[in-house]
Amino acid sequence: NRSSDLTTVLLFILLSMLRLLLAARFQRHIGWRYASSSAFTEAQAKLNTLTNEPNNEIKLKLYAYFKQATVGPCTLKKPGMLDFVAKAKWDAWSALEGMEKGEAEAEYTKVVEALLEKEFGGKGTEEKSDSMEGENQDLLIASKDGVLSIALNRPRKLNALTLQMYKDITSALTRANSDDSVRVCTLTASGDYYSSGNDLGNFIDIAPDKAQERVKEGGEILKAFVDSMITCTKPLVAIVNGPALGIMVTTLGLCDMVFASDKATFHTPFAETAQTPEGCSSFLFPRLMGIGKANEVLLLSRKLTAQEAV
């Protein structure tokens, strides 16, 4: 039995690795379809972060858009009038006849974004403060008593990272290298979440002829962001105040120290979202936590609590 269980685990890991490799190849060669699908798969993962259950109307919309995006037009036989639930689902899905899969993915993503906005809209603060980045209030960047503090400030969006936020963090860390008044840099966030990772808006509403350009631009921005953490000459400290997902988990390995509240969790749902681990995590995580635990986190999407992480 033990041998059988081990074989099953190894097979699952190999299949997950194959899926990630295929996803990497998919990312390199696809254009606008990649941009849309990436947002769609991330939306599915972020839907699970909701604590309030959507109403039946929203559930039907999500069901219909999901089916249209993953299966295509409804070909099921129409249920009987007394089968109320099945008929409601059939009606919602059939109403999308003629909608392209990419459009259905985009609509599904917008519904999820609206749910996130509604649930977390009143939490956290987005007050104005002195920022080294001028008008951008998605980040609160301040230097005081030798500490350069960088705080993600989009609590209503679960502190999801926009492309501009990546650029601004990169600029702040780069400037800190040559600023003798800065002795340490900190990364934290406003509200209940540390970060939900990439903002879905980075990948939607992109014209087909601009998609490949956006993918290339995003790759360059991400590389500069990671490089700025690697080359930061000042101690870099992460203060994780709540749940962290995706790239804001993988890049924690690049920090000199990480402090986490008891509400913090760490999740890298790469298998579910058909993404590949970034932020040097495939190199650093096995060295920091061992190969077995790193595989659980990066390949099997195991969510760690703050207690487990330490």
C-alpha positions as CSV (number, residue, x, y, z in Angstrom):
1,N,0.0,0.0,0.0
2,R,2.8,2.4,0.9
3,S,4.5,1.6,-2.5
4,S,1.2,2.3,-4.3
5,D,0.7,5.6,-2.5
6,L,4.2,6.7,-3.3
7,T,3.7,5.8,-6.9
8,T,0.4,7.8,-7.0
9,V,2.1,10.9,-5.5
10,L,5.1,10.7,-7.9
11,L,2.7,10.3,-10.9
12,F,0.7,13.3,-9.7
13,I,3.9,15.4,-9.4
14,L,5.1,14.3,-12.9
15,L,1.7,15.2,-14.4
16,S,1.8,18.6,-12.6
17,M,5.3,19.3,-13.9
18,L,4.2,18.3,-17.4
19,R,1.3,20.7,-17.1
20,L,3.6,23.5,-16.1
21,L,6.0,22.8,-19.0
22,L,3.1,22.8,-21.4
23,A,1.9,26.1,-19.9
24,A,5.4,27.6,-20.3
25,R,5.4,26.6,-24.0
26,F,1.8,27.9,-24.3
27,Q,2.9,31.3,-22.9
28,R,5.8,31.7,-25.3
29,H,3.8,31.0,-28.5
30,I,0.2,32.3,-27.9
31,G,-0.9,35.9,-28.4
32,W,-4.2,37.5,-27.4
33,R,-5.7,34.1,-26.4
34,Y,-3.0,33.7,-23.8
35,A,-3.7,37.2,-22.3
36,S,-7.4,36.4,-22.0
37,S,-7.0,32.8,-20.7
38,S,-4.5,33.9,-18.1
39,A,-6.9,36.3,-16.5
40,F,-9.7,33.7,-16.7
41,T,-7.7,31.0,-14.9
42,E,-6.6,33.6,-12.2
43,A,-10.2,34.7,-11.8
44,Q,-11.2,31.1,-11.0
45,A,-8.6,30.9,-8.3
46,K,-9.6,34.3,-6.8
47,L,-13.2,33.4,-6.7
48,N,-12.3,30.9,-4.0
49,T,-11.1,33.8,-1.8
50,L,-14.7,35.2,-1.4
51,T,-16.3,34.6,2.0
52,N,-19.7,35.8,1.0
53,E,-21.7,33.5,-1.3
54,P,-22.9,35.2,-4.5
55,N,-26.7,35.2,-5.1
56,N,-28.3,32.8,-7.5
57,E,-28.4,35.3,-10.4
58,I,-24.6,35.8,-10.2
59,K,-24.0,32.0,-9.8
60,L,-26.0,31.4,-13.0
61,K,-23.9,34.0,-14.8
62,L,-20.7,32.5,-13.6
63,Y,-21.9,29.0,-14.6
64,A,-23.0,30.1,-18.1
65,Y,-19.8,32.1,-18.8
66,F,-17.6,29.3,-17.5
67,K,-19.4,26.7,-19.6
68,Q,-19.3,28.9,-22.7
69,A,-15.6,29.5,-22.2
70,T,-14.6,26.0,-21.5
71,V,-17.1,23.9,-23.5
72,G,-18.6,26.2,-26.1
73,P,-22.3,26.5,-27.1
74,C,-24.8,24.5,-25.1
75,T,-25.7,21.2,-26.8
76,L,-27.5,19.6,-23.9
77,K,-31.1,18.5,-24.2
78,K,-33.5,21.1,-22.6
79,P,-34.5,19.9,-19.1
80,G,-38.2,19.5,-18.2
81,M,-40.1,22.4,-16.7
82,L,-40.2,20.9,-13.3
83,D,-36.4,20.5,-13.1
84,F,-36.0,24.1,-12.0
85,V,-32.3,24.2,-11.3
86,A,-31.2,22.4,-14.4
87,K,-33.5,24.5,-16.6
88,A,-32.2,27.7,-15.1
89,K,-28.7,26.6,-15.9
90,W,-29.6,25.5,-19.4
91,D,-31.4,28.8,-20.1
92,A,-28.4,30.9,-18.8
93,W,-25.9,28.9,-20.9
94,S,-28.1,28.7,-24.0
95,A,-28.6,32.5,-23.9
96,L,-24.9,32.9,-24.7
97,E,-25.2,31.2,-28.1
98,G,-22.8,32.9,-30.5
99,M,-20.5,34.3,-27.9
100,E,-16.8,33.5,-28.5
101,K,-14.9,31.6,-25.9
102,G,-12.5,34.5,-25.4
103,E,-15.4,36.9,-24.8
104,A,-17.0,34.5,-22.3
105,E,-13.7,34.3,-20.4
106,A,-13.5,38.1,-20.2
107,E,-17.1,38.4,-19.0
108,Y,-16.5,35.7,-16.3
109,T,-13.4,37.7,-15.2
110,K,-15.4,40.9,-15.0
111,V,-18.1,39.2,-12.8
112,V,-15.4,37.9,-10.4
113,E,-13.8,41.4,-10.3
114,A,-17.1,42.9,-9.4
115,L,-17.7,40.4,-6.6
116,L,-14.2,41.1,-5.2
117,E,-14.9,44.9,-5.3
118,K,-18.2,44.5,-3.6
119,E,-17.0,42.2,-0.8
120,F,-13.8,44.1,0.0
121,G,-14.8,47.6,-1.0
122,G,-15.2,48.9,2.5
123,K,-12.1,47.4,4.0
124,G,-8.7,49.0,4.5
125,T,-7.8,52.5,3.9
126,E,-6.7,54.4,0.8
127,E,-5.8,57.7,2.3
128,K,-3.5,60.0,0.6
129,S,0.1,60.3,1.9
130,D,3.4,61.5,0.8
131,S,4.6,59.2,-2.0
132,M,7.9,59.1,-3.8
133,E,5.9,58.2,-6.9
134,G,3.9,61.4,-7.0
135,E,0.2,60.8,-8.0
136,N,0.2,57.0,-7.8
137,Q,-1.7,56.2,-4.6
138,D,-1.8,52.4,-5.3
139,L,1.5,52.4,-3.4
140,L,2.4,54.3,-0.2
141,I,6.2,54.9,-0.3
142,A,7.8,56.9,2.5
143,S,11.3,57.2,4.0
144,K,11.7,58.0,7.7
145,D,14.4,57.3,10.2
146,G,16.4,55.2,7.8
147,V,13.5,53.0,6.8
148,L,12.1,53.0,3.2
149,S,8.6,51.7,3.6
150,I,6.7,50.4,0.5
151,A,3.0,49.5,1.2
152,L,0.6,48.1,-1.3
153,N,-2.5,50.3,-1.0
154,R,-5.3,48.7,-3.0
155,P,-7.3,46.9,-0.3
156,R,-10.5,46.9,-2.3
157,K,-8.6,44.9,-5.0
158,L,-6.9,42.7,-2.4
159,N,-3.7,44.6,-3.1
160,A,-3.4,43.0,-6.6
161,L,-0.4,44.3,-8.5
162,T,-0.8,46.4,-11.6
163,L,2.0,46.8,-14.1
164,Q,2.6,50.4,-12.9
165,M,2.9,49.2,-9.3
166,Y,5.6,46.7,-10.5
167,K,7.5,49.6,-12.1
168,D,7.1,51.9,-9.1
169,I,8.4,49.3,-6.6
170,T,11.3,48.6,-9.0
171,S,12.1,52.3,-9.1
172,A,11.9,52.7,-5.3
173,L,14.3,49.8,-4.6
174,T,16.7,50.9,-7.3
175,R,16.8,54.5,-5.9
176,A,17.3,53.1,-2.4
177,N,20.6,51.6,-3.4
178,S,22.2,55.0,-3.9
179,D,20.4,56.7,-1.1
180,D,22.7,56.8,2.0
181,S,19.8,57.8,4.2
182,V,18.1,54.5,3.6
183,R,19.3,51.7,5.8
184,V,16.5,49.1,5.4
185,C,13.6,48.6,3.0
186,T,10.3,47.1,4.0
187,L,7.4,45.6,1.9
188,T,3.9,45.5,3.4
189,A,0.3,46.3,2.6
190,S,-2.9,48.1,3.7
191,G,-6.1,46.2,4.6
192,D,-6.7,42.6,5.3
193,Y,-4.6,41.1,2.4
194,Y,-0.9,41.2,1.8
195,S,-1.5,40.7,-2.0
196,S,-3.6,38.5,-4.3
197,G,-0.9,38.6,-6.9
198,N,-1.3,40.0,-10.4
199,D,-4.2,42.3,-11.1
200,L,-6.6,40.5,-13.6
201,G,-6.8,43.8,-15.5
202,N,-3.2,43.3,-16.7
203,F,-4.5,40.6,-19.0
204,I,-7.9,41.7,-20.2
205,D,-9.3,44.2,-22.8
206,I,-6.2,43.9,-24.9
207,A,-6.6,44.3,-28.7
208,P,-5.5,41.1,-30.5
209,D,-2.8,43.0,-32.5
210,K,-1.4,44.4,-29.2
211,A,-1.4,41.2,-27.2
212,Q,2.0,39.9,-28.1
213,E,3.5,43.3,-27.4
214,R,1.7,43.4,-23.9
215,V,3.0,39.9,-23.1
216,K,6.6,41.0,-24.0
217,E,6.2,44.2,-22.0
218,G,4.9,42.3,-19.0
219,G,7.8,39.9,-19.1
220,E,10.3,42.8,-19.1
221,I,8.6,44.6,-16.2
222,L,8.5,41.4,-14.2
223,K,12.2,40.7,-14.8
224,A,13.1,44.2,-13.8
225,F,11.0,43.8,-10.6
226,V,12.7,40.6,-9.6
227,D,16.1,42.0,-10.5
228,S,15.5,45.0,-8.2
229,M,14.9,42.7,-5.3
230,I,18.0,40.6,-6.1
231,T,20.3,43.6,-6.5
232,C,18.9,45.6,-3.5
233,T,21.9,46.5,-1.4
234,K,19.9,47.4,1.7
235,P,18.3,44.7,3.9
236,L,14.9,43.9,2.4
237,V,12.2,42.9,5.0
238,A,8.7,41.7,4.1
239,I,5.9,42.2,6.6
240,V,3.1,39.9,5.6
241,N,-0.1,41.2,7.2
242,G,-2.6,38.7,5.6
243,P,-3.1,36.2,2.8
244,A,-0.5,36.3,0.0
245,L,-0.8,34.7,-3.4
246,G,1.3,34.2,-6.5
247,I,4.3,36.4,-7.1
248,M,4.1,38.1,-3.7
249,V,4.7,34.7,-2.2
250,T,7.4,33.5,-4.6
251,T,9.5,36.6,-4.2
252,L,9.6,36.3,-0.4
253,G,12.6,34.1,-0.9
254,L,14.4,37.1,-2.2
255,C,13.9,39.0,1.0
256,D,16.4,39.1,3.9
257,M,13.7,38.6,6.5
258,V,10.0,37.8,6.5
259,F,7.6,38.6,9.4
260,A,4.0,37.3,9.2
261,S,0.9,37.9,11.2
262,D,-1.2,34.9,12.4
263,K,-3.7,35.8,9.7
264,A,-1.2,35.3,6.9
265,T,-1.4,32.4,4.4
266,F,0.9,31.6,1.5
267,H,-0.6,30.1,-1.7
268,T,0.9,29.6,-5.2
269,P,-1.9,28.1,-7.3
270,F,0.2,27.6,-10.4
271,A,-1.3,24.2,-11.3
272,E,-4.8,25.6,-11.2
273,T,-4.0,28.7,-13.3
274,A,-1.6,26.9,-15.8
275,Q,1.2,29.3,-14.8
276,T,4.9,28.6,-14.0
277,P,6.6,29.5,-10.7
278,E,8.3,32.9,-10.9
279,G,10.5,35.1,-8.7
280,C,13.4,32.5,-8.5
281,S,11.1,30.3,-6.4
282,S,11.9,27.1,-8.2
283,F,15.6,27.7,-7.3
284,L,15.2,29.2,-3.8
285,F,12.2,27.3,-2.3
286,P,13.9,23.8,-2.4
287,R,16.9,25.4,-0.7
288,L,14.9,27.2,1.9
289,M,12.3,24.5,2.8
290,G,13.5,21.3,1.2
291,I,12.6,19.7,-2.1
292,G,9.6,17.8,-0.8
293,K,7.9,20.8,0.8
294,A,8.8,23.1,-2.1
295,N,7.1,20.6,-4.5
296,E,4.0,20.6,-2.4
297,V,3.9,24.4,-2.5
298,L,4.8,25.1,-6.1
299,L,3.5,21.9,-7.9
300,L,0.6,20.8,-5.7
301,S,-0.6,24.3,-4.7
302,R,-0.4,23.6,-1.0
303,K,-1.5,26.6,1.0
304,L,0.7,27.3,4.1
305,T,-0.4,29.0,7.3
306,A,2.0,31.4,9.0
307,Q,2.7,28.7,11.6
308,E,3.6,26.2,8.9
309,A,5.7,28.6,7.0
310,V,8.0,29.2,9.9
